[in-house]
Amino acid sequence: MDYHINPQEWEAILFFLENIPGLHTIKDKELRRFIEGVGYLLRTGCQWRLLPYYYGHWRALYKRFKLWSDRGIWRQLFSTVQKIRILSL
């Protein structure tokens, strides 16, 4: 399975995230790794504590994931990615 975001999707995701007030996107490499880590978690069904350290410390990822969930960022982000995938067909 591939857990990496392709360049076209990443450009759209980064553009989307840069327009959210209060969201820091300066370290886009870390941000990309975080999003890919959440993708890994969703695809494998592993526990937070078992995430490969490549994606960062599990607790930091969980806290950011929860914050984004509470703010509705994930819903908007998945909708954006879905539109990109439909347009690329």
C-alpha positions, 0 to 999 in steps of 0.5 A: 500500500502507498501512504504517500501523497502525490505531488498534485494532491499535495499542492492542492492540500497545501493551498487549502491549508494555507487559507485556514486562519491560525494554521501554521504551514511553514514546515510543510515537510512535517505537515505532509508527514503528519497527514501521511501518518494519519493516512497510514493509521486509517488504512492499517487500523493500527493504534496511535501508539504503534504508528511508525516513528517516521511520522512523528511522536504518536501523542503529538500526531494524535493531539493535532489530529484531534484539534483538526477534527474539532475544527472540521479541517479533516472533513474539508480536506477530504472533500478537497482531495476527493474533488482533485481525484475526480478531476484527474480521472 
